[in-house]
Amino acid sequence: MRLYWAITLFVIAALCWLPVVWLRIRLRGLARIAASRGQPLPLH
């Protein structure tokens, strides 16, 4: 039973991190585009 709760909590934690990882990937792309154009990051 403890293993079930450990796995459940791990899955919940992973689901909470997925949006963070997605935003990080998007920001990396924006930073690469801005750097290649020699411009600052967009504010919006």
VENUR-V515409 format. One record per residue. SS is DSSP state (a for helix, b for strand, c for the rest). PHI is phi in whole degrees, 0 to 359 (* if undefined). D_LAST is the distance of its C-alpha to the last C-alpha in Angstrom with 2 decimals. Layout:
SS_PHI_D_LAST ; SS_PHI_D_LAST
This chain:
c_*_46.98 ; a_295_45.13 ; a_296_43.81 ; a_301_42.39 ; a_292_40.43 ; a_296_39.27 ; a_293_37.96 ; a_298_36.37 ; a_295_34.51 ; a_296_33.44 ; a_295_32.04 ; a_298_30.16 ; a_297_28.65 ; a_296_27.70 ; a_295_26.04 ; a_289_23.93 ; a_276_22.81 ; a_302_21.89 ; a_297_18.37 ; a_296_17.86 ; a_296_19.21 ; a_298_17.12 ; a_296_13.82 ; a_298_15.50 ; a_294_16.46 ; a_297_13.05 ; a_294_11.72 ; a_297_14.98 ; a_296_14.53 ; a_298_11.22 ; a_295_13.10 ; a_295_16.13 ; a_296_14.70 ; a_297_13.24 ; a_294_16.64 ; a_292_18.65 ; a_267_17.23 ; c_70_17.61 ; c_241_14.13 ; c_287_11.82 ; c_295_8.95 ; c_293_5.67 ; c_273_3.80 ; c_249_0.00
